[in-house]
Every structure is written in C-alpha cells, then in structure tokens.
Amino acid sequence: MSSSLIKKTAAELAALIASGEASAAEVAQAHLDRINAVDGSVKAFLHVDGETVLSQARAVDAKRAAGEQLGPLAGVPIAHKDVFTTEDMPTTCSSKILEGWHPPYDATVTARLREAGLVILGKTNMDEFAMGSSTENSAYGTTHNPWDLTRIPGGSSGGSSAAVAAYEAPLATGTDTGGSIRQPAAVTGLVGMKPTYGGSSRYGVIAFASSLDTPGPLARTVLDAALLHEAFSGHDPMDSTSIDAPVPPVVEAARRADVEGLRIGVVKEFGGEGYQPGVLARFHETVELLESLGAKVVEVSCPHFTYALPAYYLIAPSECSSNLARFDAMRYGLRVGDDGTRSAEEVMALTRAEGFGEEVKRRIMLGTYALSSGYYDAYYGKAQQVRTLIARDFDAAYEQVDVLISPTTPTTAFPIGERADDPMAMYLADLCTIPSNLAGNAAISVPCGLADEDGLPVGLQVMAPVLADDRVYRVGAAVEKALQDRWGGPLLAQAPDLTEAAK
C-alpha cells in the first residue's frame, strides 16, 4: 500500500489516517521513500531528517489512539519552504549568508502547521531570499521540473512546487511576492494560491519585500489547497499587517465548485505579443469552458497593469535593500575577514560580497539607488503612485465582475540556463501575477492543460477582491472538476514517470 499512498491527495490521506486504514507513520515513510528515490534528480529539498519526520508522525498516531480531537489534515506530510523559520531545522533562505543557521523560534505558519498535526518533511529549495522566478538563484543548486528535468520548476517557491509535482509531498508552503507561488504552480501543473495580503501571517517569514510577501499553499487539488490555506491562515497579533477578520470560507467554496451566474472578466491587457501560442490556446479554451458552465464572461480593461512590472521592480528591490541590511556579519550568519586587522565596515562588506548571490546583489543595488537622495521621488515615489492606479483598476473592474482571469504565465517552463544572463527576460515570467501583489488581493493558479508546442503545463489565474479568497477557490474548483472529467483524471497523471530518470 505504501507506494500508492504518495499518489493520494491530502484530503484522501487525511481520511485514510482518520479511519485507521493507514497510520501517519506509514504515510510519512512512504513519502520519505519517495524522496530518497527521486530527489537526487529533482533536488527539491535542502534538508530532510527522517527520524524527526517519523517522530512527528508517531506523535499524531499516539494522539489519535488516545482519542484526542485532531485537525482535518492531521498526519498529512508537508514540504516547507526554507523562508519560514523552524526551531528544529536550519533556515537558510537558500543563501550562503545564512548557511547552517538554526532559528530560535518558529514562524507563525510553522507553528500552525504543527498545531494542525501536519508532518513537516523538510525544507525546500528556493531562489535566494525569494528573489527569482526559476530557483536557479539558490546558493545550493538548481531544482528541476518533474515534467522535464532540463526545465525550471518556477520560483521562488520552485523547491516546494517540484516536491509536490514529483509526489514527494502532497502539500507544500510557499511565499508569493510577485507570483512566487502561482508561477511555479502553473509551470508544474499544480494549484497555487496567493491569499489576500495580511490574511496569512508574515511573522517568522524572512522578509524580501514586506508590503508584498504573502504565505500561501501549493497542492495538487483545489480542495487540498483550501484545506491548507484554512489550517495556517487567520489573524496573528505578532504580525502588524495581519488582518483581524475571519478566514474566508475557502473549503466550502472549493467543495461547491460552481460558477453558475458568476460574472468573470478577461483582462484585456494580458495576452498577445510575448505570449506562447499554446498558453493562449489553453486559456481561450478555458474561457469557453467557463461560459459553458453558466458563467457570464466579459472583457475588462485594466490599463495601468502594463506598468505593474516596472513599478514592482522598483518597490520590491527598495524594500529588499532595507530588509537585507540586517545581514551585516555582526549578529548571526556568515562572517568573512574577521582576522583582527579589519574594521567592522570592512568585515561587513566582505561578508555581504561573499554571502549574497548575484541576483540579490542586483536587487539591493537597484533598491538602494531608487531610495537614494535625489532619486526617491522620481523612482520609488512614482512607483508607489502607479501602485495606487493599479489598485484603482482592480476596484473599477470588480464593480463590473466578480473575478478576473488571465493566463498565469506568458510561457511554459523554460530550459534551465536559458534566461540566466537576461534579467529582463526572467522578470517577464511574473508579468501576469504582479498586479495582484501590488493591490494585495487574492489570486490562484489552477492547471488548464498542456501547451501544444512542448507538452508542458499551462496555468489559469483567477483573481478576486481583498478577502474574497473563497471566490477564486470556487472558480478554480469548477474549472478543475470540468477539466478532470474531460481528461479522465488530474493533469499531473500525464507527467512522465520520474522513477526511470532517477536511476
């Protein structure tokens, strides 16, 4: 039975564990075996401690045997992005500057996973400090897309997306700053959700851009994503940006899976030049599908969305320049050149030069320049004004429709190394996802088919107003159900068998 456990959804695993048909320890061992079998090729994980994993699982089994009331996902394994602090595991943000660092506390998301009884398998690879769209910027090597090991798994949450797509974990956490959950979900055939900003706690999430970073779930089904979303979301007094409001009814919406009577807006600005033909073909087919399911589909213009990418790449680097100033070799982490002959400033400069990767340095320099005297108003200030205009575009659109839709990414997963020397080409991977981060609203990516050119996954993005997270689950689940009925099963079932590639 153990080999079949890895193909089960999180909801199915939870039911098996709750009924006693499988133990949490058996489920954990099945996924550890899978990691051992294929992660040498996928390279999704940075840290896995099998004994700790099994100890967590046995504790869940013991609580169940004692008759304790457990959460709906108790005993289900989860991969955890290496941006969340964890007391019992290193947290490195895939950076040399934090190599081997053991945090003294758990992030709120980590603590809530433990409270819910989820079994943390280990920490997943990512673009360093969440800066990237391909997981090629990790100091510890590149993660590979399970659909095609020569391609990127998206980023910055690429280790998490690859782990779930490779059946190494049924669930994973990610963080979304400019699309870092939705974009990897799209290119690996998964469901990835960016909750409303402030709907999930940033406490213990090592900051990239504080006004944008949003923890969220990655899963193989919309229901699984909703269950995980509900498990770790909600108000947190430790996070000053946390919204003091109930978690939207996301699980109920995922089970409803119905779009009858919904008004759905197609974003006019997302399509055309620069978009892969196979991506647009699957998107237009999904629009027709939504109409056939009873939704009213109209085209909506959001004219300032075209300025979202340049605005983001001024705001996010500016915030990262400030946030990453704390890595100064004085308090924790890497320290270089401290031989007694150098000043603190020299040690700091040497440490940051050696500890940070090229993309992180690029963004720190961009941000520092944008915030500097004489340029602040022209760059950072102007970008914030554009951000306001984008939020107003969303507000105007939501007066006409209930949700907005677009392709999640302009292309499918590109080959590893193809955009390594072209930052602008890399940044274009987030073209469709960035506006929702700038406005702080909810957005999800769900699989909508394979591109004709390369047979790789395409994602549909659904966006909804602030705290209307349930709407995107409702639409996503309806699309998922209709397409799986058409395909005869989940899209991921069409992915190549990794077992042969791993030999």
C-alpha positions in Angstrom: 0.0 0.0 0.0 2.9 2.4 0.8 3.7 3.1 -2.9 0.1 4.0 -3.7 0.0 6.5 -0.7 2.1 9.0 -2.5 -0.4 9.4 -5.3 -3.3 10.2 -2.9 -4.5 13.7 -2.3 -4.0 15.4 1.1 -7.8 15.0 1.7 -7.7 11.3 0.8 -4.6 10.8 3.1 -6.3 12.6 5.9 -9.4 10.3 5.5 -7.3 7.2 5.5 -5.4 8.2 8.6 -8.6 9.3 10.4 -10.2 6.0 9.7 -7.2 3.9 10.8 -6.7 2.4 7.3 -3.2 3.9 7.3 -1.1 5.4 10.1 0.6 8.8 9.9 3.9 7.0 10.3 3.2 4.8 7.2 2.2 7.8 5.2 5.4 9.7 6.3 7.6 6.7 5.5 6.1 6.4 2.0 7.0 10.0 1.3 10.5 9.6 2.7 11.0 6.6 0.5 9.8 8.7 -2.5 12.2 11.5 -1.6 15.1 9.0 -1.4 14.1 7.6 -4.7 13.7 10.7 -6.9 15.1 13.8 -5.1 18.6 13.2 -6.3 17.2 14.2 -9.8 14.6 16.7 -8.7 16.6 18.5 -6.0 13.5 19.9 -4.3 14.7 19.6 -0.7 17.6 21.2 1.2 17.0 19.5 4.5 15.2 16.2 5.4 15.7 14.4 8.8 13.8 11.1 8.5 13.9 10.4 12.3 12.4 13.8 13.1 9.7 13.2 10.4 8.7 9.8 11.8 8.8 11.2 15.4 6.2 13.8 14.3 4.1 11.2 12.6 4.1 8.8 15.6 3.1 11.7 17.9 0.0 12.2 15.7 -0.8 8.5 15.8 -0.4 8.5 19.6 -2.8 11.4 20.0 -5.4 9.7 17.7 -5.1 6.5 19.7 -5.6 8.5 22.9 -8.9 9.9 21.5 -7.7 13.5 21.1 -9.6 15.7 18.7 -7.3 16.4 15.7 -7.4 18.8 12.8 -8.7 17.8 9.3 -5.1 17.5 8.0 -3.6 15.7 11.0 -0.9 13.3 9.9 -0.6 14.6 6.4 3.0 15.3 5.3 4.0 18.7 4.0 7.1 20.3 2.4 8.1 23.6 3.9 9.8 26.5 2.0 13.1 27.4 3.5 12.0 31.0 4.1 9.9 30.1 7.2 11.8 29.9 10.5 11.8 26.5 12.1 13.3 25.7 15.6 14.2 22.1 14.8 15.6 22.6 11.3 18.1 25.1 9.6 16.6 28.1 7.8 18.8 29.5 5.1 16.6 31.2 2.5 18.9 29.3 0.1 21.7 31.8 0.9 25.3 31.3 1.9 24.9 34.2 4.3 22.6 32.1 6.5 24.2 28.7 5.9 23.6 26.4 8.9 21.5 29.0 10.8 19.1 27.4 13.4 16.4 29.9 14.3 15.4 30.2 18.0 11.7 30.3 17.2 9.0 29.0 14.8 7.3 31.2 12.2 3.5 31.6 12.9 2.8 29.5 9.8 5.2 26.8 11.0 3.6 26.8 14.5 0.1 26.5 13.0 1.2 23.6 10.8 2.4 21.8 13.9 -0.8 22.6 15.8 -2.8 21.3 13.0 -0.9 18.0 13.1 0.8 18.2 9.7 4.1 16.4 9.5 6.9 18.6 8.2 9.0 16.6 5.8 11.8 19.1 5.5 12.8 22.5 4.0 12.6 23.1 0.2 14.9 24.9 -2.1 14.1 28.4 -3.4 15.6 31.4 -5.1 17.9 33.1 -2.6 15.8 35.3 -0.3 12.8 34.6 -2.6 14.4 36.7 -5.4 13.8 34.9 -8.7 11.4 33.1 -11.0 13.3 29.8 -11.6 15.0 28.5 -8.5 18.3 28.9 -10.3 19.4 31.6 -7.8 19.8 29.2 -4.9 23.2 29.0 -3.4 22.7 25.2 -3.1 21.9 24.3 -6.7 19.0 24.4 -9.1 15.8 22.5 -8.6 14.4 20.7 -11.7 10.9 20.5 -13.1 9.5 16.9 -12.7 7.7 17.2 -16.1 11.1 17.8 -17.8 14.3 17.7 -15.7 16.0 20.1 -18.1 13.5 22.8 -17.3 12.9 25.2 -14.4 10.2 24.5 -11.8 9.3 28.2 -11.4 10.3 30.3 -8.5 10.9 31.5 -5.9 8.9 28.6 -4.4 10.3 26.1 -7.0 11.5 23.6 -4.5 8.0 23.4 -3.0 6.3 23.1 -6.4 8.8 20.4 -7.6 8.3 18.4 -4.4 4.5 18.3 -4.8 4.7 17.6 -8.6 7.2 14.8 -8.0 4.9 13.2 -5.4 7.5 13.8 -2.7 4.8 15.6 -0.7 1.1 16.1 -1.1 1.2 19.7 0.1 3.8 22.5 0.4 4.1 26.0 1.7 5.3 28.9 -0.4 5.5 32.7 -0.3 4.2 34.9 -3.1 5.9 38.4 -3.5 5.3 38.9 -7.2 4.0 35.5 -8.3 6.3 33.1 -6.4 3.5 30.6 -5.6 1.3 30.9 -8.7 4.1 30.9 -11.3 5.7 27.7 -10.0 2.3 26.1 -9.7 1.5 27.0 -13.3 4.7 25.5 -14.8 4.5 22.3 -12.8 0.8 21.6 -13.2 -0.3 22.4 -9.6 -2.7 24.6 -7.7 -1.0 27.6 -6.1 -2.8 30.3 -4.0 -1.8 33.8 -3.0 -4.2 34.7 -0.2 -5.2 38.3 0.4 -2.2 40.2 1.8 -2.5 40.1 5.6 -4.7 37.0 5.5 -1.7 34.8 6.3 1.0 35.8 8.8 4.4 37.0 7.8 5.8 36.6 11.4 8.9 34.4 11.0 9.0 34.7 7.2 12.4 36.1 6.4 11.5 39.3 4.6 12.1 40.1 1.0 9.5 42.9 0.4 7.4 43.5 3.5 4.4 45.1 1.7 4.2 42.3 -0.8 5.3 38.9 0.8 2.3 36.6 1.3 2.5 33.0 2.6 0.2 30.5 0.7 -0.4 26.9 -0.2 0.8 24.7 -3.1 -1.2 21.4 -3.7 -2.3 19.0 -6.4 -6.0 19.9 -6.0 -8.0 23.0 -5.2 -9.6 21.3 -2.1 -6.2 20.4 -0.8 -5.0 24.0 -1.2 -8.1 25.3 0.6 -7.6 22.9 3.5 -4.0 24.0 3.9 -5.0 27.7 3.5 -7.5 27.3 6.3 -5.1 25.5 8.5 -2.4 28.2 8.7 -4.3 31.5 7.9 -6.1 33.9 10.2 -5.2 36.9 12.4 -1.9 37.0 14.1 -1.1 39.7 16.7 2.6 39.1 16.1 2.2 40.5 12.5 1.3 44.2 12.4 0.0 43.8 8.9 -2.3 40.8 9.8 -6.0 41.4 9.0 -8.2 41.0 12.1 -11.0 39.2 10.2 -12.2 35.6 9.9 -10.6 33.4 7.2 -12.9 33.4 4.2 -14.9 30.1 3.7 -12.4 28.7 1.3 -13.0 25.0 2.0 -16.8 25.4 1.5 -16.1 27.3 -1.8 -13.7 24.6 -3.0 -16.3 21.9 -2.4 -19.0 24.0 -4.1 -17.1 24.1 -7.5 -19.8 26.1 -9.3 -19.7 29.2 -11.5 -23.4 29.5 -12.4 -24.3 33.2 -12.7 -20.8 34.5 -11.8 -19.5 37.4 -13.8 -16.0 36.7 -15.0 -13.7 39.4 -16.5 -11.0 38.6 -19.0 -8.1 41.1 -18.6 -7.6 42.7 -22.0 -4.0 43.7 -21.2 -2.9 40.1 -20.6 -2.4 38.4 -24.0 -1.0 38.8 -27.5 2.7 39.6 -28.2 5.1 37.8 -25.9 2.7 35.0 -25.0 3.3 31.5 -26.1 0.6 30.3 -28.6 -0.1 27.1 -26.6 -0.6 29.1 -23.4 -3.2 31.4 -25.1 -4.9 28.4 -26.8 -5.5 26.7 -23.4 -6.6 29.9 -21.9 -9.2 30.7 -24.5 -10.5 27.1 -24.3 -10.9 27.6 -20.5 -12.8 30.8 -21.1 -15.2 28.9 -23.4 -15.5 26.2 -20.7 -16.5 28.7 -18.1 -19.2 30.1 -20.4 -20.5 26.6 -20.9 -20.7 26.1 -17.1 -23.0 29.1 -16.8 -20.6 32.0 -16.1 -21.0 35.3 -17.8 -17.7 36.2 -19.4 -16.8 39.8 -20.5 -13.6 41.6 -21.4 -12.3 44.1 -18.9 -9.6 46.7 -19.4 -7.1 47.5 -16.6 -4.9 50.0 -18.4 -2.3 50.5 -15.7 -1.5 46.8 -15.4 1.0 47.4 -18.2 3.1 49.4 -15.7 3.0 46.8 -13.0 6.2 45.1 -13.9 8.4 48.3 -13.8 6.6 49.5 -10.7 7.2 46.2 -8.9 10.9 46.2 -9.8 11.3 49.5 -8.1 9.2 48.8 -5.0 10.4 45.2 -4.3 14.1 46.0 -4.6 13.7 49.1 -2.4 12.1 47.1 0.3 14.7 44.3 0.0 17.5 46.9 0.2 16.1 47.9 3.6 15.3 44.4 4.8 18.6 42.8 3.9 20.6 45.5 5.7 20.3 43.3 8.8 22.7 40.7 7.3 25.8 42.5 8.4 28.0 39.8 9.9 27.7 41.4 13.3 24.9 39.3 14.9 24.4 36.0 13.2 25.1 34.1 10.0 28.3 34.2 7.9 31.3 36.3 8.8 34.2 36.8 6.5 37.6 38.5 7.0 37.3 38.9 10.8 41.0 38.3 11.5 41.5 41.3 13.8 43.1 43.5 11.2 39.9 44.8 9.6 37.3 47.3 10.7 33.7 46.3 11.2 32.8 48.1 8.0 35.4 46.0 6.0 34.1 42.7 7.6 30.6 43.7 6.7 31.5 44.5 3.1 33.5 41.2 2.6 30.7 39.2 4.2 27.9 40.6 2.1 30.1 40.3 -1.1 30.7 36.6 -0.4 27.4 35.7 1.2 24.9 37.2 -1.3 24.3 35.8 -4.8 24.3 37.9 -8.0 20.5 38.4 -8.2 20.3 39.5 -4.5 23.2 42.0 -5.1 21.5 43.3 -8.2 18.2 44.0 -6.3 19.9 45.5 -3.3 21.8 47.9 -5.6 18.6 48.8 -7.6 16.7 49.4 -4.4 19.4 51.4 -2.7 19.7 53.6 -5.8 15.9 54.1 -6.0 15.8 55.2 -2.4 18.7 57.5 -2.5 18.6 61.2 -2.1 17.5 63.0 -5.3 16.0 59.8 -6.8 13.4 58.8 -4.3 10.6 60.8 -5.7 11.5 60.0 -9.3 11.6 56.3 -8.8 10.2 54.8 -5.6 7.6 57.6 -5.1 6.5 57.3 -8.7 6.2 53.5 -8.5 4.0 53.8 -5.4 1.7 56.2 -7.3 1.5 53.6 -10.1 0.6 51.0 -7.4 -2.3 53.1 -6.4 -3.5 53.4 -10.0 -3.3 49.6 -10.3 -5.4 49.1 -7.2 -8.0 51.5 -8.7 -8.0 49.5 -11.9 -8.9 46.4 -9.8 -11.6 48.3 -7.9 -13.2 49.6 -11.2 -13.1 46.1 -12.7 -14.7 44.5 -9.6 -17.6 46.9 -10.0 -18.4 45.1 -13.3 -17.4 41.5 -12.5 -16.9 39.1 -9.5 -13.5 37.7 -10.5 -10.8 38.4 -13.2 -9.0 35.7 -15.2 -5.8 35.6 -17.2 -3.0 33.2 -18.1 -0.8 32.7 -15.0 2.4 33.0 -17.0 3.1 34.1 -20.6 5.1 30.9 -21.3 5.5 27.3 -20.1 8.6 26.3 -18.1 11.7 27.5 -19.9 15.0 25.5 -20.1 17.4 25.8 -17.2 20.0 28.4 -18.0 18.1 30.0 -20.9 17.4 33.3 -19.1 20.3 33.2 -16.7 22.1 36.1 -18.4 19.0 38.1 -19.2 17.3 39.5 -16.1 14.6 41.3 -18.0 13.5 38.1 -19.7 13.4 36.4 -16.3 11.3 39.2 -14.8 8.7 38.8 -17.6 7.7 35.4 -16.1 5.8 37.4 -13.5 4.0 39.7 -15.9 0.5 38.5 -15.1 0.9 37.8 -11.4 2.5 41.0 -10.1 -0.7 43.3 -10.2 -2.4 41.2 -7.5 0.6 41.6 -5.2 0.7 45.3 -5.7 -3.0 45.6 -4.9 -2.9 42.9 -2.1 -5.9 41.0 -3.4 -6.4 37.2 -3.7 -5.3 35.1 -6.7 -5.0 31.4 -7.6 -3.4 29.4 -10.4 -5.0 26.1 -11.5 -3.9 23.8 -14.3 -5.8 24.2 -17.5 -3.9 21.9 -19.9 -0.7 21.3 -21.8 0.8 23.6 -24.4 0.9 22.1 -27.9 4.5 23.1 -28.6 6.2 21.3 -25.7 3.5 19.3 -23.8 4.2 21.3 -20.6 1.6 22.6 -18.1 -0.3 25.8 -18.5 -2.0 27.7 -15.6 -5.2 29.7 -15.4 -5.0 32.6 -13.0 -8.2 33.7 -11.1 -8.2 37.0 -9.2 -10.7 38.3 -6.7 -11.1 41.3 -4.4 -9.5 41.6 -0.9 -10.9 39.0 1.5 -12.9 37.3 -1.3 -10.4 34.4 -1.4 -13.4 32.0 -1.5 -14.4 33.2 -4.9 -11.1 32.1 -6.5 -11.4 28.7 -4.9 -15.0 28.4 -6.2 -14.0 29.2 -9.8 -10.8 27.1 -9.6 -12.6 24.1 -8.3 -15.2 24.3 -11.1 -12.5 24.5 -13.8 -10.6 21.6 -12.1 -13.7 19.4 -12.0 -14.8 20.1 -15.6 -11.3 19.6 -17.0 -10.6 16.4 -15.0 -13.8 15.0 -16.3 -12.6 15.8 -19.8 -9.1 14.5 -19.2 -10.2 11.4 -17.3 -8.1 12.4 -14.2 -5.7 15.0 -13.0 -3.3 16.8 -15.3 -0.4 15.6 -13.2 -1.2 12.0 -14.2 0.1 12.8 -17.7 3.6 13.7 -16.3 6.5 11.4 -17.1 7.5 8.7 -14.6 10.4 10.0 -12.6 11.5 6.6 -11.4 13.4 5.8 -14.6 15.0 9.3 -14.7 16.2 8.9 -11.2 18.1 5.6 -11.8 
